[in-house]
């Protein structure tokens, strides 16, 4: 199990894949691939689109596809 402090620092969610490698005497853990944009619930329960750092600009089609994933 990965400690909560490290999960928060890497912004890991259940199901995320991580890469573990040994560099000299260090164990390096990193998320396998950067996560794209995701939807989360805002303060008043409304969906808020959160893009990953350095993500490409969102298109109308990608926003619509994400909105369709909401329960």
Secondary structure, 3 states (H helix, E strand, C coil): CCCHHHHHHHCCCCCCCEEEEEECCEEEEEECCCCCCEEEECCCCCEEEECCCCCCCCCHHHHHHHHHCCC
